[in-house]
Amino acid sequence: MTGETTVRTAVRIHGRSTQRKALRALLDALPHHGGHLLVAGEPGLGRTTLLRWAARSFRAGPVLHLGPGPDGGAHVTVEQLLDTLRAASAAAPVLVCADDAHLWDAPARTALGRAVRRLSTADRVGLLLSVASDRAVAPEFARLPVVHLDPLAPSAAAALLDDATDGVAAPAVREQLLAEAEGNPALLVALARRLSPAELRGHRPLPRPLADAAVLAEVAGGAPSDPSAHARDLLLTVAAAGQTEDGTDIDAGLVHDALRRLRPEPVPGPREEPVPGPRAEPVPEHLVLAGDRLRFRSPLVRRTVHATATPERRRAVHRALAEVLETGGHRLTSLLHRSWSLGGPEPAPASADRPAAVADRLAAVAADGAVPAPHRLRATAYARAAELTADGARRAERYTAAAEQALLAGRPDRARPLLAAARDSAAPAAVRGRAEWVRGVTELRDGPVGDAHQSLLLAASLLAADAPADAAAAALAAADAAWAAGDLSACLATLAPGPPHRTENPAPGSDGPADARSAAAHTAAVVHDHRVGMRALLEGRLDRAGAPLGQVVERGRTEGRPETLLRSAAAALLLGDVDAARRGGARALAAARQLGSDTLVPQALEYLAYAELRAGRHPQARTHAEEGLRTALRTGQRNTAAHHRAVLALAASIEEEPDVVARHVTAALDTARRHGLAQAATLAQWAAARADLGRGRPFDASDRLGLLVLPGPGRGHFAVWRLAVPCFVEAAVLAERHEDAREVLTDFADWAAFGADPQAAAQLARCHALLAPAEHADALYRRALDRHDEAGGDFERARTALLYGKWLRRRRRPREARGRLGTALAGFERCGAGVWAAQARGELRALGAAPQGTGTGAPARLGLLTPQQLRIARHVAEGATNREVALALGVSTRTVDYHLRKVFAALGVRSRLELARTVGEAEQAREVRGAGESRRAGSYEKTGAQH
């Protein structure tokens, strides 16, 4: 075992903030006590880079690198290693880095592991080890705290690629490199270095395959070598089977049967072997056997095993898998493996195994809706069929179909390279139009919406002659893009009336001609009605918008296709029918999940979240948006994620979570500004302003909201800014900007009369009350409350009651004010609006009528907490950790941390022990008070009985 000191050089790391935070904590603690961490990740994820970063960052003492000596380190004893480390840390703390410790021999690993366990914190030795996670962690290191490395997030991978290529890669090339690397930084850099400048700039075709055996083996450190022929075949069979499973776990029975065909030897029964195969051998270290499923520990190693096998053996394995799957009736997967088994001498012209024949069969089965298969598998089948197709137009058509299925599977990163491969100027207009349609929808969900608008318009023009119904749907999607961008004129122009549409062209992948014609006709009717109604609505002609949009909503009651249900929910929101929007969104969500259409799930959740938000049900909106955000990020839909973040910011703006509001607003605006999402940007800015208003900062709120609602080039989204007018009027009145407030009320009155927002009439009366002279304000506040009773919604009604209570208190009408403020407090507490509840409590205290629970004792102090804070306080008082509280309440640990700080400040406690004591006293006092009330009630009953 040898050591050497570090020569510090610049290290730039993309992403890895969580991992660097863990390493930084170890480094910062070293001047006081020792510690150790194990950095684990598959080859190429940057373990060595992280250790170099740590070595460069450590300034408190020397850095020592350990590695096996020329003899493998077998003669190094634990005592010798301990003496070396303690001597190095005698004068100053020392950081010890042991990279690739999994490559050490057993004696060296044992010595290192035992030395780690015997080091005390007083030794001031920090030990950083790195091991590859493509195999089981050695027992000597199994108990060390671990920092895991995962593939880079798309944004971090894109930044790394731009650094590696100086940003000169053509967009299509960039997308293909990112998709091929799958977040592995070393593989991404190796792929970029493989390309010539002409290939990188898109002037020449890229090599196929892009990640060949040499590149994969270089990054993986070589293909796994095993002396056992059975183990090698087992690894290759699992790797080959993973080609149709997207690298997930594989049925061990399938592998077992394929191995029997590959190596026809006597196979013992399952009780005689620990893994399916011809002999009772242990599972290779690169595989995991869990029940009846096998998987690789590392996706990169799986790809390397498949790519580095000899072509003959690889084809033989695919052939064996095809035969087993065909026997089991798995048409699509068996055909795929059959296609990968092609090679060698060209089959006879009439053979069913000719590449062209296999390609035709693959495409036909992929298009057959009666064949059960996920979108991801259909995308793989279409892409393989395209690879085997010689005709350029047909190849473009199949690549386009593959891209469409990849998009439906929630993989826009895979759709884009497929669309690039589909480019063929000789292809028919309908094929090019379909490709532009898929490209436009991809950009609409995860790219600049201006680009999406143009692609979808081009798709509509290309499809008009041969597929007019599809052209109409593409045009409506173009209007969606213009809507997201806030471009009213472009939206109206796109929705302009067009020629009547024929419906005899069935959609690709439909179940049959009759069903296809029926579905196409139904879809065309929905598209036409939505288009007509949406245009009438934007032109302000509600009398003409109600009927067609109502038809779209009505179809959502019987339709089962998620796309139509999404249109139904959107139409209901346009009409202000919140209940219908919730029903349509919920049915669309269920249908998308049932069909496995991952890309539509976050969109359905988006409509559900908006419907709950419009109804004033912020907790429900938050629940839908949290799930929607997770699924949108997982499926690569950054634009949809931005909308969910805006909803989350709006929900958090009524709670006491300013850091949560700021985080979601920043993230939403980051995407919105880069991709031109005016609607998401307006909602996010409204959320920031509402949080300011709730915390008693009307000047900041009016400044933010003035930019959104006042006339001018910076006005917010044409369909959203009116929703923020009531907040602006309230903030502007408090900031003495009465004229600005009056300026926007005319437009808002038209909006209220429009009927698309159930809360608008009550909000309008509240705004007039804020601006009215004293002799009229009282009646206006009462009218607003009456309208709230008709519309429902706790939050908006409580806001009106709060403003009315404030007005009454300032008019020296304390008894009436106390009633209104108490109603407001109850409404805010019921909907979890903590920051607004605090305002109501403050007003009640100013009246000398503190809300129930306020005073000097423990019960009184608990009354200062919001409902969420009280729940957290009770959990902590029972001994729960912050993580346990977060899991119990379904929130993040950061939210718990924030609320707990508020709890400590409100109660005047400094520790969890004091908090437990305070909560305990309050609960005991409540029990005593309850018992006293019971006794009094019994006394009253007894007295009444005597009388």
N, C-alpha and C positions, 0 to 999 in steps of 0.2 A: 504494500500500500504506500503510495507516494503522495507528496503534497507540493504545491507550488503557489506562489503569491500571484495576485491578480494585477494585470495591466489594465487600468480602467479606460475603456473607450466608450464613445457615445452609443447608447442603445435606445432605439425608438420602438415603442410598442403600441399597437393599435388595439383598442378595446382593453379587456383584462382589468377593468377598474376594480372589480370585486377581489380578484386574486392579488393584485398589487396592494390593496388595502390590508389583506391578511398578512402579506409579507412585510409591509411597512410596520404593522403592529409588532411583529417579532423584532425587527431592527430597532424600533424605538425603545423596546423594553430591555435590550441587551446591556446597556450601561448599568442596569440594576439587577437583572437576573437572567438566567439562561432560558432557552426554549428550543423547540424543534418543530419542523413542518415537513410534510411529504407532498411534493408537487407531482400529480399524476395526470397523464393524458396520453392519447394515442400518438404515434409518430407524426411529427410535423406540426403539432399544435403549439409549439413554442416553449417547451419546458426549459431548454437550454437558454433561450432568450430571457426568460423570467429570472433564472439564476444569475445571469450576467447583469440584468438590471438591478437585482438586489445587491450584488457585489459592488457595482458602481455607486449605488445609493448609500452604502454603509460607510460612515465617516468616523465612527467612534473608535475604531481599532483596525487591526489587520484582517485580511481576508485570506483564508486558506482553502485551496481546492484539493480534495482528496480523490484519488483514483487508484485502481489496482496497479501494483508494481509489475515489473517484468515477469515475476514468477506467479502472478495472479494474487499476491498478497496472502498466500496460504500460511506463511510463517509469522504473520503479525499477530501478537497476542492482544487480548483485551487490555491488559495492564500497560503494554507499550503504547497502545492507542490512547488510553486515558492519560498517561504521562505526557504524551505529545500535546494533547488538547489542553490540558491544565497548564502546562508550561507556556503555551502560546497565549493563554488568557490571564497569565499572572499579572502582567503590567496593565493590560487593557482588555476590554471585551473583544472577543474574536468571533467572526462569522466563518463557519465551515460549510463549503458547498461540495456536495457529492453528486455529480451529474450521472445519469444513466446507471444508478446503483443496481438495477436489475441485471446488468451485464456482468457484475462481479461474480466470482465463484463463491461457492457455499461457505468456505471458511472465512473469506473476507466479509461477506454479508453478516455472518454470525458474529464476528468480532465487532463490526460496526454496530449491529443491533444491540449487543450486550453493553457496549460502551455508552450508547445513548441512554439505556435504562439506568446505568450507574452514575451518570452525570447528575449533579444536583443543580438547583437553580442558582446556588451561590457561585458556581463555577463560571458564570457569565460566558458560556459558550452557546452560540446560536447555530443550530445545525439545519441546513436546507438540503434535502435529498430530492432527487427526481427519479421517477420510474415510469416506464411505459405501461399504459393500461390495456395494451393489446394482449396481455397475458395476466394470469393471477398474480396478485401482489405476494412477494415472498413472505413467509411467516415471520421472519425477523423484523419486518417493517409494518406488520399488519395492525399494530396498536398505535401507530403514530397518527397524530391529527393530519388530515388530508385536505389539500387544496386541489380541487378538480379543474381541469381545463376542458372546456367544451369548444365546439367549432365556433368560429367568429360570427358575430351577428352580421347581417348583410351590409349595414352601413360601415362597420369596421373593416370588413373584407374589401369593400369598394375603395375605402381610403387607402388601404395597403396596396391595392392594385394600382391606384393612381400614383402612389409614391414609387412603386417599382417600375412603372412605365413612363414616368413624367407626364402622365395624363394624355398620352398620344393615342391610346387605343381607341379604335372606332367603337361607337356605341354597341353595335351588334356583336363585335368581337369581345368587348368588355362583358356583355351579358353572358356569352358562352363560357368565358373563362370563369366567371363567378359561379355559374351553375355547375361547371365541371369540377371545380375545387371543393364544393360543398362546405365552405367555411374553413378548410384546412389551409393555414397561411403558407406553410412550406410548399404544399402542392400548388397553390395559386402562383407563387413566385416562380416555381420551376416551370409551370406551363407558360407563363409570360416570357421567360428567358428562352424557351424552346422556339418561339416564333421569330421569324425574320421581320425586319421593319415593315416590309410590304404586307406581310400577313397581319401584323399587329394593327396596321392602319386600314385593313379591310380591302387592300388592292389585289390581294391574291387569296384564293380559298385556303381555309385552315386545314391542317393535316387531320386525317381520320385514321384511328381514333385520336382525339385531342390528348387524352391522358393515356399514352401507350404503356407497354410493359416496362420500358426503360425508365420512364419518368416515375411511375408508381413505385417501382423497386427502389429507385434512388431515395424517394421521400420516406418509404417504409423501412429503409435499412435492409433491403433484400427480402425475397420471398421466404416464408417459413420453411425450414428444412427439417424433415423428420426421417429417421432411418427406416421407419416402417412404411411399406408400400400401402398398406391399408389406411394408415393415418393420412398419407398424402391424398389418396383417393377420397377419403372422408372429407377432408378440407375442401377439395375441389368440388365435390358433389354439393356440399352445403353452399359454397360460393356460387355455383351455377344455379342452384335452386333459388338463391336470393335475387337473381336477375329479374324474376317475375314478382318477387315479394318486396321490392324496394329496400332490400337489405335487412328486413325484419327477421324474426325468428322463423324457423322452418320446421315443418312436421317431420319428426324423426322417423316415422313409419315410411314416409315418402323416400327419405334418404336411404333407409334400410333396403327397400325394394329396388331402388335404383342401383345400389351397390351389388345386390344379388345379380342383376342383369349385367352389370359391368364386370364383376368377378364371380362367375358361376362356380362357387365353392359351397360345401356344406355350411349352413348357417345355423348356429345354436339358437335355442329359444331365448325369449327375452329375459328369463330368469338367470340365464347363464352368462349374460353379457351386461356390462355397465353402459354400453352405448350400442346402438344398432350397427351391426357390421359383421363381417365374416369371422372375426376373432374377438375373444374377450380381452380387449386392450383398453387402457384408460383413454379418456377423452383428451385429445390434443390440447395443450395449454391455451391455444388461441380460440378455443370454442367453449361455450357454456351450455350444459345440458340442464334444462329446467323442466321437470316432468317429461312430457313427450315432445318438447320443442328444443331445437338446437339453434344457436346463433353465434356469430363471431363477436368477440369483445370489441373489435375495431372495424368500422366500415372500410377504412383505408386498407387494412390487411385483407379483408374479404375481396376487395377489388384487385389487389395485387396478386392474390392467389389465383384468381380467375385469369388475369391478363398474362401472367408469366408461365402458365401451363403450356405444354406443347399443343399446337393446334389439333393434332390428331386426338390426344387424350381429352381435350376440352370438348371437341365435337362428339366423342364417344359418350361422355358424361351427359351432354344435352340430349343425345339420342336415347340414352337409357331413361332419363327423366321424362322425355316425350312419350315413350312407350308405357311407362307406369301411369302417367296422367291420362293418356288416351284410354287405357283400360278402365280407369275410374270415371270416365265421362267428363273430364275437364277439358272442354274443347279449346278454349282460348289459350290457356297455359300450355297445353300439349302442342298446339300449333306454334307457339312462340319458341319453345325448346326445339321443335322440329326445324324451325327456320335457322336457329343458331347452330344446328348440327350440320348444315349444308357446307359443302366444301369438297375438295378432292376432284376426281374426274366428273365432268358434266354428265348428269343423268340423261337418259334417252329423251328425245323431244316430247314424247307422249307421257313421260313419267310425272306422277303427281308431286314428286319432290323437286321439280324444276323451280328455280327461284321465282320466276314469274307466276307459276301456279300457286306456290306457297303464299306469295304476296297477295294474290287475289283472294285466297281463302282466308288469310289473316284479316284483310280489310273487311270482308263480308261478315265474318264472325264478330269483329269489333263493332260493326254497325248494327248488329242484331240485338235489339232491345230485349229479346226473350232470353238471351244468354246472360246469366248473372255474373257481373264483373264490376269492380269499382272503376271510377273514372281514370285513376292512375294506371290501371292495367290496360284499359282501352287505349290510353295515350301511348303506352309502350308498344302495343300491338300495331297501331297505326304508324308509328315512327319506324318500326322494323319493316312493315310492309312498304313504306316509302323507300327505305334503303335498298330493297330488293327490286324496285320498280325502275325500268329503263325509260319509259315514256315520261317526258318532262312535265306535261300538264297533269297527268295522273299522279306523278310523284308530288307535285305541289299541292294537289288536292288532299293527298293523304297526310302530308306534313301539316297542313292546315287543320285537318281533323284531329291530328295528334295534339296540336297546340290548344285546340278548343277543349279537348278532354283534360289536358294538363291544367288549364285554367279552372275548369269545373272541379278539379281535384284540389284546388287551392295552391297551385304551384306556378305562379306567373313567372318565376325565375326559369322554369323549364319551358314555359310557353314561348318566351321571346326567342330563344335560339331555334326552336322549331319553326317559328314564323320566318326567321331569317333564312332557314333552309328551304322554305316554301317559295321564296321569290323566284319567279320564272315569267319573263315578259311574254313568253309564247302561250302561257296558260290562258284559258278562256276568261272572259270578264267576270263570270259568275264565281270562278275559283278565286280570282284576285280580289273580288269584292268580299267573299267570305273571309279571306285572310285579313283584309283591312278591318272588317267587323271585329274579328277576334283581337286584332291589335288595338283597336280603339277601346274595346271593353277592358283589355288589360291595363291600358294607360288610365282609363277612368277610375280604376280601383287602386292603381299603384304607379301613378306618373302624373306629369303635367296635364291638367284637364283641357287646356287649350289644344295640345297635340291630340288628345283623345277626340275632341270635337271635330277636328279636320279629318282624322282617319275615318271616323264614323260617317261624315258627310261623303267622303270619297267612296266608302263602302256602299252607301245608299245609291250613289250614281252608277256604280258598276253593277249593282244587283237589279237596277230598275227594269231592265229589259227582260231578263230571264227569271227573276224571282222577286216580283213586285211586293209580295207580302214581307219578305225578308228585308227589302229595301225600306219599307215603312217602319219596321222594327228598328233598323239601324238608324233611321232618321230620328225616331223617338229617343234612342239612346244618345244621339248627338245633342238633342235638346236637354237631356239629363246632364251632359257635360257642360253645356252653356249655363244651365241652372247652377251647377256646383261652382262655376266660375263667377257667377253673379252678373253675367252678360245678358241683360234683358233683351236688347235688340237682336242679338244672335239667337236667343231662345225663341223669340217670336218669329224670326225669319225661318228658322228650322221647322217650326210648327205650322208653317203656312200650308194651306190646303194643297193636296196633290191629286193626281189622277186616281180613279178607283183601282183597287188592287184585286188581281186574280188570286185564287188560293189553291190552284191545282198542283203546285210544287210542294211535295211533302218535305218535311224537315229531315235532315240526315239523321239516321239512327232511330227512326220511328218504328213502331211495332209492325205495321202493315199498311197497305195503300188506303184502305177505308179509314182505319184509325188515324193515319197520317193526315188524310184530307179533313177529317173532323177536327183534329187538334189544330191544324193550320188555319182552318176557318175560324175556330174559336179564338185563337191567338190574334188573328188579323182583326177581328171585331174588337177585342180588348185594346189593341194598339190604336185603332181608329178612334174609338170613343175617348181614350185617354188623351190622344193628341188634340182632338176637337175641344174637349172640356178644358184642358190645360191652357190652350191658347185663349179661349174665351175668358178664363179666369184672369190671365195676365193682362187682358185688354179691359178688365173691369166690368165684364158683362156677366154678372152672376146668373141672370135669368137664362142665359144660353149655356152656362157651364154646369149647372146643377144636374140636368138630365143625363148627358153623356158620362159625367164622372159618377153619377149615381148608378148607372148601368155597370160601370167597372167595379164599383163597390159591391153591387148585388151579385155579380159573377163570383166574387170571392166567397160567397156563402156556400157554393156548390162545387167550385173548382178545386182540384187536388194538386195542380202543378205549382211548384213554389214560385216560378216566375210570374204567373198570373196573380197569385196571392200577394206577391210583393207589390204589383201594380195596384191591386185592390186596396192595400194598406196605404200606399202613397196617395191614391185618390181620396180616401177617407180623410187623411190629414189635410189635403187641400180644401176639402169641404168643411173642416172643423168637426167632423164626426169622430171624436176621440175613441169612443167605445168600438166603433167599427174598425178603426185603425188598429186597436189592440187585438181584436179578433183576427183580422187579416194577418197581422204580424205574427201572432202566436201560431196560426195555422201554417203560415209560410215557414216558420221555424221548424215545426214538426215535420212538414213535408221535406224540407231540405235535409234534415237529419235522417229521415227514413230512406231517402234516396242516396245518402252518402255524398251529397253535394256540398263539400266543405266550404266552397267559395261563397255560397249563398247564406250560410249560417250567420256570419257577422252582419250581413245586410238586413236580414230579418230581425236580428237583435237591435239594429240601429233604429228601425221603424218602431219597434216596441218601446225602446228607450225614449224616442221623441214623443210617442203617444202618452206615455206616463208623465213625461215632463210637461206637456201641454195641459194635462189634467191636474198638475200640481202634486203628483205623487212622486216626490223626489227620491225616497228610499227605493221604490220599485225601479225607477229610471236608473238609479245607480247600480242596482243589481244586474239589470240587463246590459248596461254599458260596460261593467267590469268584465262580464263574460264575453261580450262582443269585442272588447279590446284585446283580450287574450287570443281569441280565435282569429281576429284580423291580423295580428302580428304573426301568429303561427302560419297563416296562409298567405303571407306576403302582401297584404292589402293596407299599405300605409295611409292611403286617403281615407278608407273606412275607419282605420284606427284613429285618425285625427278627429273625425266626427264623434267617435266614442269618447275621446279625451275631452272634447268640448262639453259633452253631456255630463261627464264626471266632474268637470270644473263647475258647471252650473249647479249640480247637486251639492258639491262641497261648499259652494258659496253661501249656502244658508246654514251651514254648520260651523262650528268653531275650528276650522281647519285651514287657515290661510296658507300654510306651506303646501297642503295638498292642492288647493286651488292654483297656486303659482306653478307647481310642478306640471299639472295637466295643461294649464294655459300655455306655458312655454313650449311643451312638446307639441301641442296642437298647432300653435302658430308657426313652429319650425317647419312642419310639413305643409301647412296651409300656404305659407309665403313662397315656398319653393315650387309647389305644384299648382298655385293659383286657386286655392279653395276659399273663395270669398265667403261661402256660407259657414264653413267651420271656423274661419277667422272671426266673423261677426259674433258667433255664439261664444267663442272663447273670450273675446274682449268684453262682451256683456257680462260674462261670469266674473271676470276680474273687477269690473266696475261694481257689480252687485255685492261682491265681497267687501269692497271699500265702503259702500253705503251701509252694509250691515254692521260694520265695525265703527260707525260714526265718523266717516271721513267723506262728507258730501262734496267737498271741493274736488278731491281726486276723482270721485265717482262722476261728477258732472263734466269734468274735463275729458275723461275717457268716453263717456256716453255721448257727449256733444259731437265728437268726431263721427260717431255711428249714425246718429238720428237727425242731425241738422242738415239742411240742403247743402250740397257741395260735391266736389269730385271724390271726396273720401268717404262718402256716405256708405253705410253698411249694405249688406246683401238686400236686394229689393224685396225679398219675401220674408226677411227676418228682422230688419231694423225696427219695424213697428212693435215687435214683441218687447223691445227694450225701452219704448217710450215711457211707460209708467215709472220705471226706475229713474229715467232721466228727469222727468217732471219733479219727482220727489227730491232728487239730489239738487236740481236747479233751484227749487224754492228755498231749500235750506242754504244754498250758496248765494242767495239773492240774485238769481238770474231769471227773474219772472218773465221777461219778454221772450227769452229763448224758449222757455217752457210753453208759453202760449203759441209760439210759432209752429210747433209740431202737433198741436192738439187738433187742428183742422183735418190733417191727414189721418190722425188716429181715430177721429170720429167717423171718417169714411170707413176705416178698417173695422171699427166696432159694428157699424151698420151692415157691413159685408157678411157678418155671421160666421166667419171661418174660425173665430177664436172664442170659445165659450166664456172666457174670463174678461174679454175686452170691454163689454158694456159696464160691468162693475168697476173695472179699472178706470174707464173714462169718467164715471161719476166721481171716483176718488180723486182723479187729477183735477177735475173742476172744483172740488171741495178745497183742495190745497191752494188754489188760486183765487177762490171766491172771497168776497167780503164776509164779515162775521155773520151778518143777518141771513146769508144764503148757505153758508158752509154746513151748518147743522143739518139742514134738510138733505143736502147733497151726500153727506156721509151716511145718513140713514138710507137714502136711496141706494147707495153703493152696497151697503150691507144686505139690503133686500135682494139686489141682483146677485150677490154672492150666494145667497141661500138658494137661488134658482140654479146657478151654475155648478155649485159644489166646489170643493178644493179648500183644504184647511189653511194652506200657507197664505194664499192671496187674501182670504177673508181675515185671517189674523193680522196681516199687514194693514188692512183698512181699519180694523178695530184698534190697532196700536196707534195709528195716526189720529184717529178720532179721539182716543183716550188722551193723547198728548194735547190735542187741541182743547179738549174739555178742561184739562188740568190748568192750562194757561189762561182759561177763561174763568178760573176759580169756581169750578163746578165739581168739587172733589168726589162727591158720592157717585155721580154719573161716570166720572173718569175712572174711578176704582172698578166699576163694573165692566167697562169696556177693556181696560188694561188686563183685568183678570181673565176675561174671555180670550184676549190676544195671547196671554201667556199660556193658557191651556191649549190653544190651537197650535202654537209654536212647539210646545213640548210634544204634542201628539204626532207631529210630522218630523220631529227631530231637528228643528231649526234652532240650534243652540245659540248662534250669535244673535238672532232676533229675540229669542227668549230672554237673553241678558238685557237687551234694551227694555223689554217690558218690565223686568224686575227692577231695573233702575228707576223707571217712571213710578212704579208702585212705592219704592222707598222714598222717592221725593214727595209722595203724598203722605208719608208717614204710615203707610199701610203695607208693610213688608209682606211679600208672598209667604204662604205657609212654609214653615220650616226655617225662616230666617230669624236670627237672634244671636245669642251668645253661646248657647250650648251646642253639643255635638249634633243633635237633630237639626238645629237651626242652620248650622254650617253646611250640613249635607244638602240643605235646600238651595244652596248657592250653585250646586252642580247641575249641569244639563243631564238629561236622561242617559245619554251615552256615557258621560263621565261617571255618573252614579253606577252604571253597570260595570264599568271598568274598575272603579274603586272597590266594589263588592267582591269581584273576582280576585283582585290583588290581596284584599284583606283575608281571603280564604287561603292564601298561600300560592296562588297561581303565578307563574312567570309571565313576562310580557308575551312571549310566543304562545303560551297556552291560552292567554286571554284572546290573542288575535285569532287563534283557531276556533275558539268557542264563539266569538262574535262575528266571524267571517270578515275581518278587516286585516289590514297590514300591521306588522309590528311597529312600523313608523307611526301609524295613526295612534296605536296604543301609547307609544312613547310620548307623542305630542299631548294627548289627552291627560296622561298621567302627570306631566309637568303642570298642566292647568289645575289638576286636582290638588297637587301639593301646594300650589300657590293659593288657591281658593280656601283651602282648609288650614293653611298655616302649619303644615307638617313638613318634616325634613327627612323622613325615612318610611319605609314600608311598614315597620313595626308601629310607628306612631299612627300611620294610616289605619292599620288593623285595629288599634285601640280606639280611634275615633269612630270608625264604622261600628265596632262592637258596642260602644256606649250609645250610639244613636239607635241601633237595633234594639238594645235593652230598654231604652227610654220609650221607644215606640210600643214595645210589648206592654210596658207598665201603663202607658197612656191608654192603650187599647183595653187593658183589663179594667182601668178606671171607668172608661166610657161604658163598658159592659155592665159594671156595677150600677152606674147611674141609670142606664137604661132599665135594668132590673128594678131599681127603686121606683122609677117612673111607672113601670107596669104595675108594680105592687100598689102604688098610690092610686093609680087609675082603677084597679080592681076594687080597692076599698071604697072608692067613691061610687 
